[in-house]
Amino acid sequence: MPYDFDTILDRVPTGCVKWSCRRELCGQEDAIPLWVADMDFPVAPEIQEAILARVKHPIYGYPVRPDGFYDSLAAWTRRRFGWEIRREWICYSPGIVPALSLAVLAYTQPGDQVLVQSPVYYPFGAVVVNNGRRVVDNPLKFEGDRYVMDLEDLERKIDSRTKLLILCNPHNPVGRVWTREELTSLAELCARRNLIVVSDEIHADIVMPGHRHTCLASISEDAASRTLTCLAVSKTFNLAGLCTANVVIPDSRLREGFAAMAGNLGLGSSNVFGVVAQEAAYSHGEPWLEELIRYIQGNHRRLKTALEADPAGIRVLPLEGTYLAWVDCRALGLDDPGLKDFFVRKARVWPDEGIKFGPGGSGFVRVNLACPRATLEEAVGRILSALAFLRPSAC
């Protein structure tokens, strides 16, 4: 069935971070927000119907996670990724970022080192530093229009204090879907150096045609024994506000450590509507997701075609996965404050600043493509108009 991704819905009255806080967060009330990773699309009707059915029962007390919660996730990973998981491997978390914090607390001690691969989703570093551990950066290598892992640098930076690697797969913000071959090489290194891996695979479902997501833990038995796989319906189905995520941990020792830390912090209780929404999404949401992916691909194509046709030299990198475009603006010759001013003040478009993702993000911005085509067209028009003012006037 056709789903509606074109209708523009007014989100300002709903109290959402993306639209309702523009004056406070970027200082420009009329800027088009293309930053934080949530979608401006209504959720799949099947999910809405399941939530509404639960709403009709007027008691919203502590929920349990029924068989369907687990069975639908296991069926999804089998069907989408070819990975067989067991019910007992699945741990609950109220979100992926809390899961990262739980892992840092469970498996490392103050002063230990945690590896990240920048430019990367900025909470990765925050959960390390805020919990008294040290970030060790293993920067990705930028090879023209594509990023790759630098495994030689990664291995050089591991010492006796290095306990954990936080992997982003697919990678946010650079849009890479790591291949099975790349992940196999990483898994072999982690086995050799006895690293635990927290693999954030929240964007695993949003993969462009011609690419395939591989769960790191599915590479080998050893990879499974040292990997925590973070999965959620929040990005895939636009359900971040329902605070429901899963951490798949095949190894019993790692699982017990994670569960104990979650219990110590009182994070075991689920969101009553999140439980219902997850089961509905994994059971009935696949047709909606397939249409979404095609729509995102079309938005990326439009952004790339429009911006790269302008002589300013902006480049929109290829998108393999996620709904986030990584845009190289270094040709504009602006420093990072100047780049922010150009987009927010002059173009009145609010992307995420690339520098937030680490030093490798300087000169870049991240653009959220999960919006109606008309919203994107308006944003593109504003950017092109602002670019025209950057060019010297003809004499």
Order of alpha helices (4+ residues) and beta strands (2+ residues): alpha-alpha-beta-alpha-alpha-beta-alpha-beta-alpha-beta-beta-beta-alpha-beta-alpha-beta-alpha-beta-beta-alpha-alpha-alpha-beta-beta-alpha-beta-beta-alpha
